């Protein structure tokens, strides 16, 4: 067993306390080794990521999350604006982002995927469907292990 293996960090940007609770419970059930971090709006999200990205600019290695789950409809700065800012920052370019939102709007989906989101998932109604989603999300930090710090061409 590799004792140096880092536990995945998942950053969840969502302002709905009920959604946060359901996401937390799903991760606790399926990924007990995951470290979850929550932010409630786009301003808080960018502040968190920029703090984490600063050491990346100065050192080899990056304490960024292994995955960002991004809600589109948040206060202060919505997920669309946050996605644009994240993708314009070279230190954050490799961060895997999955949009997890209530929006079923095809324009939102097309926009997010065009801006570099890895996936666009409409929030499920049933908890069992959320468990399926969390299970499939684990591929993103597996990719990060193979390509540290998001080093993808």
MOURNOR-V283107 format. One record per pair of residues at least 12 apart in sequence whose C-alpha atoms are under 10 Angstrom apart, sorted by the first residue. I is the first residue (numbers start at 1). GAP is how many residues later the second one is. If there is no record, write none. Layout:
{{I,GAP} {I,GAP}}
This chain:
{{5,140} {6,27} {6,28} {6,139} {7,24} {7,25} {7,26} {7,27} {7,28} {7,59} {7,134} {8,23} {8,25} {8,26} {8,27} {8,28} {8,57} {8,58} {8,59} {8,130} {8,132} {8,133} {8,134} {8,136} {8,137} {9,24} {9,25} {9,26} {9,27} {9,28} {9,54} {9,55} {9,56} {9,57} {9,58} {9,59} {9,132} {10,17} {10,24} {10,25} {10,26} {10,27} {10,28} {10,54} {10,55} {10,56} {10,57} {10,58} {10,59} {10,127} {10,128} {10,131} {11,24} {11,25} {11,26} {11,27} {11,28} {11,34} {11,37} {11,38} {11,53} {11,54} {11,55} {11,56} {11,57} {11,58} {11,59} {11,86} {12,12} {12,24} {12,25} {12,26} {12,27} {12,28} {12,33} {12,53} {12,55} {12,56} {12,57} {12,58} {12,59} {12,86} {12,87} {12,88} {13,24} {13,25} {13,26} {13,27} {13,28} {13,29} {13,31} {13,32} {13,33} {13,55} {13,56} {13,57} {13,58} {13,59} {13,60} {13,61} {13,65} {13,66} {13,69} {13,86} {13,87} {14,24} {14,25} {14,26} {14,27} {14,28} {14,31} {14,55} {14,56} {14,57} {14,58} {14,59} {14,60} {14,61} {14,64} {14,65} {14,86} {14,87} {15,23} {15,24} {15,25} {15,26} {15,27} {15,56} {15,57} {15,58} {15,59} {15,60} {16,24} {16,25} {16,55} {16,57} {16,58} {17,23} {19,104} {20,18} {20,19} {20,20} {22,105} {22,108} {22,109} {23,13} {23,46} {23,104} {23,107} {23,108} {23,110} {23,111} {24,12} {24,13} {24,14} {25,102} {25,105} {25,106} {26,101} {26,102} {26,103} {26,104} {26,105} {26,106} {26,107} {26,108} {26,109} {27,103} {27,104} {27,107} {27,108} {29,102} {29,105} {29,106} {30,101} {30,102} {30,104} {30,105} {30,108} {31,103} {31,104} {31,107} {34,32} {34,104} {35,30} {35,31} {36,29} {36,31} {37,28} {37,31} {38,30} {38,31} {39,31} {40,31} {40,34} {40,35} {40,36} {41,29} {41,30} {41,31} {41,32} {41,33} {41,34} {41,35} {41,36} {41,37} {41,38} {41,41} {42,28} {42,29} {42,30} {42,31} {42,32} {42,33} {42,34} {42,35} {42,36} {42,37} {42,38} {42,39} {42,40} {42,41} {42,43} {43,31} {43,32} {43,33} {43,34} {43,35} {43,36} {43,38} {43,39} {44,32} {44,33} {44,38} {45,23} {45,25} {45,32} {45,34} {45,37} {45,41} {46,31} {46,36} {46,37} {46,39} {46,40} {48,16} {49,14} {49,15} {49,16} {49,19} {49,37} {49,42} {49,43} {49,46} {50,14} {50,36} {50,39} {50,41} {50,42} {51,12} {51,13} {52,12} {52,13} {52,39} {52,40} {53,12} {53,36} {53,37} {53,38} {53,39} {54,37} {54,38} {55,36} {56,35} {56,36} {56,93} {57,33} {57,34} {60,89} {61,87} {61,88} {62,29} {62,30} {62,86} {62,87} {62,88} {63,86} {64,27} {64,28} {64,30} {64,31} {64,85} {64,86} {65,27} {65,30} {65,31} {65,32} {65,76} {65,79} {65,84} {66,28} {66,29} {66,30} {66,31} {66,72} {66,74} {66,75} {66,76} {66,77} {66,78} {66,79} {66,82} {66,83} {66,84} {67,28} {67,29} {67,30} {67,31} {67,70} {67,71} {67,72} {67,73} {67,74} {67,77} {68,27} {68,28} {68,29} {68,30} {68,31} {68,32} {68,49} {68,72} {69,27} {69,28} {69,29} {69,30} {69,31} {69,32} {69,48} {69,50} {69,51} {69,52} {69,68} {70,12} {70,13} {70,27} {70,28} {70,29} {70,30} {70,31} {70,47} {70,50} {70,51} {71,27} {71,28} {71,29} {71,30} {71,31} {71,32} {71,49} {71,50} {71,51} {71,52} {72,27} {72,28} {72,29} {72,30} {72,31} {72,36} {72,40} {73,28} {73,29} {73,30} {79,20} {79,21} {79,22} {79,33} {80,19} {80,28} {80,31} {80,32} {80,35} {83,14} {83,16} {83,28} {83,29} {83,32} {83,33} {83,34} {84,27} {84,28} {84,31} {84,32} {86,29} {86,30} {87,28} {87,29} {87,30} {88,27} {91,58} {91,59} {92,57} {92,58} {93,23} {93,56} {93,57} {93,58} {93,59} {94,22} {94,50} {94,53} {94,54} {94,55} {94,56} {94,57} {94,58} {94,59} {95,21} {95,22} {95,23} {95,45} {95,49} {95,54} {95,55} {95,56} {96,20} {96,21} {96,22} {96,23} {96,44} {96,45} {96,47} {96,48} {96,54} {97,15} {97,16} {97,19} {97,20} {97,21} {97,22} {97,23} {97,43} {98,14} {98,15} {98,18} {98,19} {98,20} {98,21} {98,22} {98,23} {98,39} {98,42} {99,13} {99,14} {99,18} {99,19} {99,20} {99,21} {99,22} {99,23} {99,24} {100,19} {100,20} {100,21} {100,22} {100,23} {100,24} {100,33} {101,19} {101,20} {101,21} {101,22} {101,23} {102,19} {102,20} {102,21} {102,22} {102,23} {103,17} {103,18} {103,19} {103,20} {104,16} {104,17} {104,18} {104,19} {105,17} {108,12} {109,12} {109,13} {118,22} {119,18} {121,12}}
